[in-house]
Amino acid sequence: DSDKESALLFTNNNFKTLKKIAGGEQRFRAVEIIPVKEGLIIPTDTPLKRNYIQFFDPDNGNIEIVCDLPGSAFHAIRNEDLFLVSTVTEPSDINKTDYVTLWVSLDGKNWKMIWKNKRDFIPVKYQKIFRYSELILIPGSNNTPYLVGYGRAMKSKNNGILLWKKEEIRKIFS
């Protein structure tokens, strides 16, 4: 997770070879990336710098910050026409937050925070040992009217399934 370890890599032969597309900076440090036809949605995961949701255009190599995040993003998925990113409470001198957040977009460039929840009672300095507070976004096909998440180490939503109505989320953008 150092600068030289952070990169976007491409393979077209089942990981027999990897081609470095971009890297060498924390802005290329990500846990999960959302591929779209026009490029890549890259939410960053770094305790060393501010975190962002970015858009990477592979045609010209440009990376654009599209949204500031309050902490590291561990989870990013697409569900139908909704793009989702959740942040964790990873301890950091730069990203100081006590809240897990959920961000949503319809186009990958305009984002809104639609939910947040306070971390549990474990002191921040011990979170690396016990667990960061997080909202795990459930990937895969989901043709129900709900988005599904799993809350971990949060004050009021600990170890439980969370649901949001997709239609209610879409209304936020209209």
Backbone as a printed PyTorch tensor [residue, N CA C, xyz], in Angstrom:
tensor([[[  0.7980,  -1.2050,   0.0000],
         [  0.0000,   0.0000,   0.0000],
         [  0.8440,   1.2740,   0.0000]],

        [[  2.1290,   1.1390,  -0.2420],
         [  2.9640,   2.3280,  -0.4090],
         [  2.6740,   2.9140,  -1.7870]],

        [[  3.2500,   4.0830,  -2.0760],
         [  3.0320,   4.6800,  -3.3980],
         [  3.4430,   3.7260,  -4.5180]],

        [[  4.6070,   3.1060,  -4.3920],
         [  5.0700,   2.2410,  -5.4860],
         [  4.2540,   0.9500,  -5.6040]],

        [[  3.5310,   0.5630,  -4.5500],
         [  2.6800,  -0.6300,  -4.6110],
         [  1.2880,  -0.3260,  -5.1560]],

        [[  0.9090,   0.9390,  -5.2010],
         [ -0.4350,   1.3380,  -5.6210],
         [ -0.4650,   1.5430,  -7.1270]],

        [[ -1.3270,   0.7730,  -7.8190],
         [ -1.3540,   0.8580,  -9.2780],
         [ -2.6360,   0.2720,  -9.8470]],

        [[ -2.9540,   0.6890, -11.0710],
         [ -3.9900,   0.0540, -11.8710],
         [ -3.2830,  -0.8950, -12.8210]],

        [[ -3.6540,  -2.1610, -12.7540],
         [ -3.0170,  -3.1800, -13.5740],
         [ -4.0450,  -3.8180, -14.4950]],

        [[ -3.6120,  -4.2250, -15.6750],
         [ -4.5090,  -4.8510, -16.6490],
         [ -3.9840,  -6.2310, -17.0070]],

        [[ -4.9240,  -7.1740, -17.1160],
         [ -4.5850,  -8.5100, -17.6030],
         [ -5.6830,  -8.9820, -18.5480]],

        [[ -5.3000,  -9.6700, -19.5760],
         [ -6.2930, -10.2710, -20.4650],
         [ -6.0050, -11.7630, -20.6600]],

        [[ -5.1660, -12.3340, -19.7550],
         [ -4.8190, -13.7510, -19.8850],
         [ -4.8380, -14.4630, -18.5250]],

        [[ -5.8720, -14.1390, -17.7370],
         [ -6.0750, -14.8210, -16.4570],
         [ -4.9060, -14.6140, -15.4920]],

        [[ -4.3520, -13.4280, -15.4630],
         [ -3.2900, -13.0020, -14.5450],
         [ -1.9300, -13.6700, -14.7950]],

        [[ -1.7350, -14.2050, -16.0000],
         [ -0.3990, -14.7150, -16.3400],
         [  0.5680, -13.5520, -16.5230]],

        [[  0.0410, -12.4440, -17.0520],
         [  0.8460, -11.2230, -17.1700],
         [ -0.0010, -10.0460, -16.7070]],

        [[  0.6770,  -9.0160, -16.2120],
         [  0.0160,  -7.7950, -15.7830],
         [  0.6940,  -6.6080, -16.4540]],

        [[ -0.1140,  -5.6790, -16.9290],
         [  0.4210,  -4.4580, -17.5280],
         [  0.0080,  -3.2880, -16.6360]],

        [[  0.9850,  -2.4890, -16.2310],
         [  0.7030,  -1.3210, -15.4040],
         [  0.1340,  -0.2120, -16.2850]],

        [[ -1.0740,   0.2190, -15.9600],
         [ -1.7510,   1.2790, -16.7080],
         [ -1.4270,   2.6440, -16.0970]],

        [[ -1.4270,   2.7010, -14.7550],
         [ -1.1240,   3.9390, -14.0250],
         [ -0.7680,   3.5570, -12.6020]],

        [[ -0.0560,   4.4220, -11.9100],
         [  0.2510,   4.1210, -10.5200],
         [  1.3570,   4.9780,  -9.9530]],

        [[  1.8430,   4.5280,  -8.7800],
         [  2.9240,   5.2210,  -8.1130],
         [  2.4690,   6.3010,  -7.1500]],

        [[  1.1590,   6.3580,  -6.8910],
         [  0.5980,   7.3630,  -5.9930],
         [ -0.5720,   6.7550,  -5.2290]],

        [[ -0.8930,   7.3700,  -4.0860],
         [ -1.9980,   6.8940,  -3.2650],
         [ -3.3420,   6.9830,  -3.9900]],

        [[ -3.4650,   7.8600,  -4.9830],
         [ -4.7460,   7.9570,  -5.6920],
         [ -5.0550,   6.7170,  -6.5220]],

        [[ -4.0860,   5.8220,  -6.6510],
         [ -4.3200,   4.5560,  -7.3480],
         [ -4.4310,   3.3940,  -6.3610]],

        [[ -4.5920,   3.7090,  -5.0880],
         [ -4.7600,   2.6980,  -4.0380],
         [ -6.2540,   2.5060,  -3.8030]],

        [[ -6.7650,   1.3400,  -4.1430],
         [ -8.1970,   1.0660,  -4.0170],
         [ -8.4180,  -0.3890,  -3.6320]],

        [[ -9.4780,  -0.6280,  -2.8820],
         [ -9.8740,  -1.9960,  -2.5420],
         [-10.7730,  -2.5450,  -3.6440]],

        [[-11.7840,  -1.7710,  -4.0240],
         [-12.7120,  -2.1910,  -5.0730],
         [-12.8960,  -1.0440,  -6.0610]],

        [[-12.9930,  -1.3860,  -7.3360],
         [-13.1700,  -0.4290,  -8.4200],
         [-14.4140,  -0.8230,  -9.1990]],

        [[-15.1580,   0.1690,  -9.6810],
         [-16.3580,  -0.1090, -10.4750],
         [-16.0450,   0.1890, -11.9420]],

        [[-16.0200,  -0.8390, -12.7870],
         [-15.8050,  -0.5810, -14.2180],
         [-17.1040,  -0.1180, -14.8820]],

        [[-16.9820,   0.8700, -15.7350],
         [-18.1040,   1.3430, -16.5400],
         [-17.6120,   1.4720, -17.9800]],

        [[-18.5250,   1.6220, -18.9040],
         [-18.1670,   1.6800, -20.3210],
         [-17.1340,   2.7730, -20.6160]],

        [[-17.2630,   3.9260, -19.9470],
         [-16.3990,   5.0790, -20.2190],
         [-15.0750,   5.0390, -19.4690]],

        [[-14.9360,   4.1560, -18.4720],
         [-13.7060,   4.1230, -17.6820],
         [-13.8660,   3.3850, -16.3740]],

        [[-13.2330,   3.8990, -15.3300],
         [-13.2470,   3.2510, -14.0210],
         [-13.6160,   4.2520, -12.9370]],

        [[-14.4900,   3.8350, -12.0340],
         [-14.7880,   4.6060, -10.8310],
         [-13.8590,   4.0500,  -9.7550]],

        [[-12.9950,   4.9110,  -9.2270],
         [-11.9600,   4.4700,  -8.2840],
         [-12.1180,   5.2050,  -6.9540]],

        [[-12.7140,   4.5570,  -5.9510],
         [-12.7270,   5.1530,  -4.6150],
         [-11.4270,   4.7760,  -3.8980]],

        [[-10.7770,   5.7480,  -3.2870],
         [ -9.4710,   5.4740,  -2.6850],
         [ -9.5850,   4.9150,  -1.2720]],

        [[ -8.5370,   4.2260,  -0.9020],
         [ -8.4050,   3.5940,   0.4130],
         [ -7.0180,   3.9110,   0.9420]],

        [[ -6.8630,   5.0840,   1.5440],
         [ -5.5540,   5.4240,   2.0800],
         [ -5.6720,   6.1710,   3.4010]],

        [[ -4.9100,   5.7510,   4.4000],
         [ -4.8500,   6.5370,   5.6250],
         [ -3.8010,   7.6560,   5.5200]],

        [[ -3.0510,   7.6900,   4.4100],
         [ -1.9380,   8.6260,   4.2590],
         [ -2.3280,   9.9640,   3.6470]],

        [[ -3.4630,  10.0100,   2.9480],
         [ -3.9320,  11.2380,   2.2780],
         [ -5.4430,  11.2850,   2.3770]],

        [[ -6.0340,  12.4000,   1.9230],
         [ -7.4890,  12.4870,   1.8400],
         [ -7.9860,  11.4150,   0.8680]],

        [[ -9.2000,  10.9650,   1.0730],
         [ -9.7960,   9.9700,   0.1930],
         [-10.8420,  10.6210,  -0.7090]],

        [[-10.9740,  10.0340,  -1.8920],
         [-11.8740,  10.5630,  -2.9040],
         [-12.5080,   9.4270,  -3.6980]],

        [[-13.5960,   9.7710,  -4.3880],
         [-14.0810,   8.9440,  -5.4850],
         [-13.5550,   9.6400,  -6.7330]],

        [[-12.9320,   8.8600,  -7.6010],
         [-12.3130,   9.4160,  -8.8020],
         [-12.8600,   8.7130, -10.0390]],

        [[-12.7020,   9.3660, -11.1790],
         [-13.0610,   8.7490, -12.4570],
         [-11.8170,   8.6970, -13.3210]],

        [[-11.4760,   7.4980, -13.7730],
         [-10.2930,   7.2850, -14.6060],
         [-10.7220,   7.0200, -16.0370]],

        [[-10.1820,   7.7920, -16.9600],
         [-10.4510,   7.6260, -18.3870],
         [ -9.2630,   6.8930, -19.0110]],

        [[ -9.4190,   5.6280, -19.3790],
         [ -8.2820,   4.8700, -19.9150],
         [ -7.8350,   5.3420, -21.3020]],

        [[ -8.6950,   6.0420, -22.0230],
         [ -8.3170,   6.5170, -23.3610],
         [ -7.2310,   7.5820, -23.3040]],

        [[ -7.3100,   8.4710, -22.2900],
         [ -6.3100,   9.5340, -22.2050],
         [ -5.4710,   9.4730, -20.9260]],

        [[ -5.7880,   8.5360, -20.0190],
         [ -5.0200,   8.3790, -18.7860],
         [ -5.3360,   9.4020, -17.7150]],

        [[ -6.3500,  10.2500, -17.9420],
         [ -6.7150,  11.2670, -16.9490],
         [ -7.4920,  10.6520, -15.7960]],

        [[ -7.2150,  11.1610, -14.6090],
         [ -7.9730,  10.7690, -13.4240],
         [ -8.5120,  12.0490, -12.8010]],

        [[ -9.8240,  12.0530, -12.5550],
         [-10.5070,  13.2500, -12.0760],
         [-11.1680,  12.9570, -10.7310]],

        [[-10.9500,  13.8240,  -9.7510],
         [-11.6460,  13.7040,  -8.4670],
         [-13.0730,  14.1600,  -8.6770]],

        [[-14.0370,  13.2930,  -8.3090],
         [-15.4460,  13.6530,  -8.4750],
         [-16.1760,  13.8040,  -7.1420]],

        [[-15.5680,  13.3340,  -6.0300],
         [-16.2230,  13.4460,  -4.7330],
         [-15.2060,  13.2660,  -3.6080]],

        [[-15.2500,  14.1360,  -2.6130],
         [-14.4360,  13.9690,  -1.4010],
         [-15.0940,  12.9260,  -0.5060]],

        [[-14.2800,  12.1130,   0.1400],
         [-14.7790,  11.1280,   1.1000],
         [-14.1980,  11.4150,   2.4830]],

        [[-14.9500,  11.1030,   3.5530],
         [-14.4580,  11.3470,   4.9060],
         [-13.5020,  10.2820,   5.4280]],

        [[-13.3630,   9.1810,   4.7060],
         [-12.4880,   8.0970,   5.1460],
         [-12.2110,   7.1360,   4.0150]],

        [[-11.4930,   6.0810,   4.3320],
         [-11.1360,   5.0670,   3.3350],
         [-12.3670,   4.3270,   2.8300]],

        [[-12.3900,   4.0590,   1.5220],
         [-13.4870,   3.3040,   0.9090],
         [-13.0420,   1.8570,   0.7370]],

        [[-13.7270,   0.9500,   1.3990],
         [-13.4190,  -0.4760,   1.2780],
         [-14.3560,  -1.1820,   0.3010]],

        [[-15.5530,  -0.6390,   0.1030],
         [-16.5510,  -1.3460,  -0.6980],
         [-17.1240,  -0.4300,  -1.7720]],

        [[-17.2370,  -0.9720,  -2.9980],
         [-17.7960,  -0.2370,  -4.1340],
         [-18.4680,  -1.2350,  -5.0590]],

        [[-19.7340,  -0.9830,  -5.3840],
         [-20.4720,  -1.8910,  -6.2680],
         [-21.3840,  -1.0920,  -7.1950]],

        [[-21.8600,  -1.8000,  -8.1970],
         [-22.9260,  -1.2770,  -9.0580],
         [-24.1110,  -2.2070,  -8.8800]],

        [[-25.2910,  -1.6210,  -8.7120],
         [-26.5230,  -2.3880,  -8.6210],
         [-27.5220,  -1.7230,  -9.5380]],

        [[-27.8210,  -2.3840, -10.6450],
         [-28.6580,  -1.8150, -11.6970],
         [-28.0720,  -0.4700, -12.1160]],

        [[-28.8290,   0.6290, -11.9680],
         [-28.3460,   1.9470, -12.3790],
         [-27.7170,   2.7330, -11.2340]],

        [[-27.5220,   2.0940, -10.0870],
         [-26.9650,   2.7720,  -8.9180],
         [-25.5160,   2.3600,  -8.6860]],

        [[-24.6640,   3.3580,  -8.4690],
         [-23.2760,   3.1120,  -8.0710],
         [-23.1960,   3.4170,  -6.5780]],

        [[-22.5380,   2.5300,  -5.8140],
         [-22.4720,   2.6950,  -4.3640],
         [-21.0510,   2.5420,  -3.8620]],

        [[-20.6910,   3.3940,  -2.9000],
         [-19.3860,   3.3440,  -2.2520],
         [-19.6210,   3.5360,  -0.7580]],

        [[-18.9800,   2.6970,   0.0680],
         [-19.0750,   2.8960,   1.5150],
         [-17.6850,   3.1210,   2.0940]],

        [[-17.6540,   3.9480,   3.1390],
         [-16.3930,   4.2490,   3.8090],
         [-16.3470,   3.5680,   5.1710]],

        [[-15.1420,   3.4540,   5.6960],
         [-14.9180,   2.8390,   7.0050],
         [-14.2880,   3.8670,   7.9420]],

        [[-14.1140,   3.4860,   9.1880],
         [-13.5120,   4.3880,  10.1770],
         [-12.0680,   4.0080,  10.4470]],

        [[-11.3010,   3.8210,   9.3790],
         [ -9.8860,   3.4860,   9.5160],
         [ -9.1470,   4.6340,  10.2130]],

        [[ -8.4360,   4.3390,  11.3150],
         [ -7.7200,   5.4010,  12.0210],
         [ -6.6640,   6.0520,  11.1300]],

        [[ -6.6070,   7.3920,  11.1800],
         [ -5.6710,   8.1290,  10.3380],
         [ -5.4700,   9.5240,  10.9070]],

        [[ -4.2740,  10.0580,  10.7540],
         [ -4.0200,  11.4320,  11.1570],
         [ -4.6890,  12.4180,  10.1990]],

        [[ -5.0310,  11.9580,   9.0090],
         [ -5.6030,  12.8310,   7.9790],
         [ -7.1180,  12.6610,   7.8710]],

        [[ -7.5870,  11.4270,   7.8350],
         [ -9.0140,  11.1360,   7.7000],
         [ -9.5730,  10.8180,   9.0880]],

        [[-10.0850,  11.8300,   9.7400],
         [-10.5790,  11.6650,  11.1120],
         [-12.0970,  11.6190,  11.0920]],

        [[-12.6470,  10.4310,  11.1770],
         [-14.0930,  10.3030,  11.1920],
         [-14.5140,   9.1980,  12.1510]],

        [[-15.6300,   9.4070,  12.7570],
         [-16.2270,   8.4000,  13.6260],
         [-17.4380,   7.7540,  12.9550]],

        [[-17.6190,   8.0470,  11.6590],
         [-18.8110,   7.5690,  10.9650],
         [-18.4920,   6.7270,   9.7390]],

        [[-19.2900,   5.6950,   9.5750],
         [-19.3420,   4.9180,   8.3390],
         [-20.3270,   5.6590,   7.4470]],

        [[-20.0180,   5.7980,   6.1540],
         [-20.9180,   6.5110,   5.2530],
         [-21.2170,   5.6830,   4.0070]],

        [[-22.3800,   5.9690,   3.4070],
         [-22.7820,   5.3380,   2.1490],
         [-23.0360,   6.4410,   1.1350]],

        [[-22.3500,   6.3320,  -0.0080],
         [-22.4350,   7.3020,  -1.0950],
         [-23.0610,   6.6350,  -2.3120]],

        [[-23.9130,   7.3800,  -3.0310],
         [-24.6110,   6.8360,  -4.1920],
         [-24.5330,   7.8240,  -5.3550]],

        [[-24.5030,   7.2540,  -6.5680],
         [-24.5110,   8.0450,  -7.7940],
         [-25.3170,   7.3200,  -8.8570]],

        [[-25.9120,   8.0860,  -9.7510],
         [-26.5970,   7.4910, -10.9050],
         [-25.7290,   7.5000, -12.1540]],

        [[-24.6910,   8.3510, -12.1620],
         [-23.8610,   8.4760, -13.3590],
         [-22.3660,   8.2440, -13.1010]],

        [[-21.9800,   8.0050, -11.8570],
         [-20.5820,   7.7810, -11.5270],
         [-19.7840,   9.0450, -11.2950]],

        [[-20.4020,  10.2010, -11.5260],
         [-19.6830,  11.4740, -11.3670],
         [-20.3230,  12.3910, -10.3280]],

        [[-21.6140,  12.3060, -10.1410],
         [-22.3240,  13.1300,  -9.1560],
         [-22.7550,  12.2290,  -7.9980]],

        [[-22.1810,  12.4810,  -6.8340],
         [-22.3600,  11.6030,  -5.6800],
         [-23.0460,  12.3270,  -4.5290]],

        [[-23.8420,  11.5670,  -3.7780],
         [-24.4850,  12.0880,  -2.5680],
         [-24.3370,  11.0670,  -1.4540]],

        [[-24.0570,  11.5860,  -0.2580],
         [-24.0610,  10.7140,   0.9070],
         [-25.5150,  10.5330,   1.3240]],

        [[-25.9640,   9.2830,   1.4150],
         [-27.3680,   9.0380,   1.7580],
         [-27.5350,   8.4250,   3.1440]],

        [[-26.4110,   8.0650,   3.7950],
         [-26.5350,   7.3820,   5.0810],
         [-25.2150,   7.4680,   5.8230]],

        [[-25.2950,   7.5610,   7.1440],
         [-24.0940,   7.4500,   7.9760],
         [-24.4780,   6.8830,   9.3300]],

        [[-23.4980,   6.2330,   9.9620],
         [-23.7180,   5.6300,  11.2730],
         [-22.4270,   5.7050,  12.0710]],

        [[-22.5380,   6.0190,  13.3290],
         [-21.3760,   6.1730,  14.2040],
         [-20.7170,   4.8230,  14.4790]],

        [[-19.4060,   4.8640,  14.6340],
         [-18.6610,   3.6460,  14.9730],
         [-19.0640,   3.1610,  16.3590]],

        [[-18.6980,   1.9330,  16.6890],
         [-19.0460,   1.3760,  17.9900],
         [-18.1600,   1.9500,  19.0950]],

        [[-18.1950,   1.3550,  20.2530],
         [-17.5320,   1.8850,  21.4500],
         [-16.0320,   1.6230,  21.5130]],

        [[-15.4960,   0.7970,  20.6470],
         [-14.0760,   0.4590,  20.7100],
         [-13.2460,   1.6920,  20.3290]],

        [[-12.2830,   2.0820,  21.1710],
         [-11.4570,   3.2560,  20.8420],
         [-10.7670,   3.1040,  19.4860]],

        [[-10.6370,   4.2350,  18.7970],
         [-10.0600,   4.2600,  17.4500],
         [ -8.7050,   3.5550,  17.4150]],

        [[ -7.8720,   3.7650,  18.4180],
         [ -6.5250,   3.1820,  18.3890],
         [ -6.5370,   1.6530,  18.4070]],

        [[ -7.6550,   1.0450,  18.7990],
         [ -7.7480,  -0.4180,  18.8290],
         [ -8.5190,  -1.0080,  17.6480]],

        [[ -9.0030,  -0.1520,  16.7580],
         [ -9.8030,  -0.6550,  15.6350],
         [ -9.0050,  -1.5560,  14.7020]],

        [[ -7.7110,  -1.3060,  14.5790],
         [ -6.9000,  -2.1740,  13.7120],
         [ -6.8640,  -3.5960,  14.2530]],

        [[ -6.9890,  -3.7400,  15.5460],
         [ -6.9590,  -5.0650,  16.1760],
         [ -8.3320,  -5.7280,  16.1040]],

        [[ -9.3790,  -4.9800,  16.4910],
         [-10.7090,  -5.5690,  16.5870],
         [-11.4800,  -5.5330,  15.2690]],

        [[-11.5940,  -4.3920,  14.6390],
         [-12.2480,  -4.2600,  13.3380],
         [-12.6460,  -2.8160,  13.1260]],

        [[-12.4550,  -2.3370,  11.9110],
         [-12.9700,  -1.0270,  11.5650],
         [-14.4880,  -1.1100,  11.4850]],

        [[-15.1440,  -0.0160,  11.8040],
         [-16.5840,   0.0490,  11.5620],
         [-16.7730,   0.1410,  10.0560]],

        [[-17.6990,  -0.6570,   9.5230],
         [-17.8750,  -0.6610,   8.0680],
         [-19.2600,  -1.1080,   7.6640]],

        [[-19.6170,  -0.7170,   6.4550],
         [-20.8290,  -1.1720,   5.7970],
         [-20.3810,  -1.9890,   4.5960]],

        [[-20.5900,  -3.2790,   4.6600],
         [-20.2260,  -4.1650,   3.5540],
         [-21.3710,  -4.1400,   2.5460]],

        [[-21.0600,  -3.7650,   1.3330],
         [-22.0600,  -3.7390,   0.2640],
         [-22.0840,  -5.1020,  -0.4070]],

        [[-23.2590,  -5.6620,  -0.5280],
         [-23.3980,  -7.0100,  -1.0600],
         [-23.3870,  -6.9490,  -2.5950]],

        [[-22.3390,  -7.5030,  -3.2270],
         [-22.2560,  -7.4700,  -4.6890],
         [-23.1150,  -8.5630,  -5.3240]],

        [[-23.1900,  -8.5150,  -6.6230],
         [-23.9000,  -9.5590,  -7.3570],
         [-25.2610,  -9.0930,  -7.8330]],

        [[-25.9310,  -9.9770,  -8.5130],
         [-27.2350,  -9.6820,  -9.0870],
         [-28.2680,  -9.5290,  -7.9730]],

        [[-29.0520,  -8.4590,  -8.0560],
         [-30.0760,  -8.2120,  -7.0560],
         [-31.2200,  -7.4910,  -7.7400]],

        [[-32.2250,  -8.2340,  -8.1390],
         [-33.3530,  -7.6110,  -8.8230],
         [-34.5320,  -7.3760,  -7.8780]],

        [[-34.2370,  -7.2900,  -6.5840],
         [-35.2580,  -6.9300,  -5.6020],
         [-35.3810,  -5.4070,  -5.5720]],

        [[-36.3810,  -4.8760,  -4.8870],
         [-36.4870,  -3.4150,  -4.7780],
         [-35.5220,  -2.8050,  -3.7510]],

        [[-34.6460,  -3.6210,  -3.1780],
         [-33.7910,  -3.1560,  -2.0910],
         [-32.2970,  -3.2730,  -2.3980]],

        [[-31.5440,  -2.3450,  -1.8290],
         [-30.0900,  -2.4820,  -1.7400],
         [-29.8140,  -3.1400,  -0.4030]],

        [[-28.8260,  -4.0120,  -0.3790],
         [-28.5420,  -4.7790,   0.8380],
         [-27.1100,  -4.5100,   1.2920]],

        [[-26.9660,  -4.2780,   2.5770],
         [-25.6550,  -4.1070,   3.1710],
         [-25.5790,  -4.8540,   4.4910]],

        [[-24.3660,  -4.9930,   4.9780],
         [-24.1530,  -5.6470,   6.2680],
         [-23.3250,  -4.7080,   7.1390]],

        [[-23.8570,  -4.3440,   8.2900],
         [-23.1710,  -3.4370,   9.2020],
         [-22.2920,  -4.1850,  10.1770]],

        [[-21.0900,  -3.6650,  10.3660],
         [-20.1400,  -4.2950,  11.2880],
         [-19.4920,  -3.2210,  12.1640]],

        [[-19.4680,  -3.4680,  13.4630],
         [-18.7970,  -2.6070,  14.4470],
         [-19.3280,  -1.1780,  14.4280]],

        [[-20.6440,  -1.0470,  14.2780],
         [-21.2770,   0.2670,  14.3190],
         [-22.1460,   0.3690,  15.5650]],

        [[-22.3620,   1.5830,  16.0040],
         [-23.0660,   1.8250,  17.2560],
         [-24.4680,   1.2150,  17.2910]],

        [[-25.2980,   1.5160,  16.3110],
         [-26.6750,   1.0200,  16.3790],
         [-27.0140,  -0.0130,  15.3100]],

        [[-26.0920,  -0.3200,  14.4380],
         [-26.3580,  -1.2740,  13.3500],
         [-25.2890,  -2.3560,  13.3200]],

        [[-24.9190,  -2.8610,  14.4520],
         [-23.8220,  -3.8200,  14.5420],
         [-24.2740,  -5.2310,  14.1720]],

        [[-23.5090,  -5.8690,  13.3040],
         [-23.7690,  -7.2490,  12.8930],
         [-25.2060,  -7.4630,  12.4330]],

        [[-25.6250,  -6.6300,  11.5080],
         [-26.9830,  -6.7550,  11.0110],
         [-27.1070,  -6.3970,   9.5490]],

        [[-28.1770,  -6.8800,   8.9530],
         [-28.4920,  -6.5890,   7.5560],
         [-29.2030,  -5.2380,   7.4900]],

        [[-28.8080,  -4.4320,   6.5140],
         [-29.4120,  -3.1200,   6.2960],
         [-30.0290,  -3.0920,   4.9070]],

        [[-31.1910,  -2.4670,   4.7820],
         [-31.8870,  -2.3770,   3.5050],
         [-32.2410,  -0.9320,   3.1950]],

        [[-32.1180,  -0.5640,   1.9190],
         [-32.5590,   0.7330,   1.4320],
         [-33.4230,   0.4780,   0.2070]],

        [[-34.5130,   1.2000,   0.0630],
         [-35.3550,   1.0730,  -1.1250],
         [-34.6760,   1.7910,  -2.2820]],

        [[-34.4340,   1.0650,  -3.3710],
         [-33.7640,   1.6370,  -4.5370],
         [-34.5310,   2.8350,  -5.0840]],

        [[-35.8520,   2.7350,  -5.1310],
         [-36.6480,   3.8100,  -5.6930],
         [-36.5320,   5.0830,  -4.8550]],

        [[-36.4560,   4.9370,  -3.5430],
         [-36.2770,   6.1050,  -2.6660],
         [-34.9180,   6.7700,  -2.9170]],

        [[-33.9110,   5.9750,  -3.1690],
         [-32.5790,   6.5270,  -3.4680],
         [-32.6050,   7.2750,  -4.7910]],

        [[-33.2460,   6.7110,  -5.7890],
         [-33.3270,   7.3870,  -7.1070],
         [-34.0190,   8.7470,  -6.9870]],

        [[-35.0240,   8.8450,  -6.1110],
         [-35.7580,  10.1060,  -5.9330],
         [-34.8430,  11.2210,  -5.4140]],

        [[-33.8150,  10.8730,  -4.6740],
         [-32.8850,  11.8640,  -4.1480],
         [-32.2360,  12.6440,  -5.2900]],

        [[-32.0560,  12.0110,  -6.4340],
         [-31.3750,  12.6360,  -7.5670],
         [-32.3190,  13.3590,  -8.5250]],

        [[-33.6180,  13.2760,  -8.2620],
         [-34.5540,  13.9490,  -9.2050],
         [-35.0250,  15.2770,  -8.6690]]])
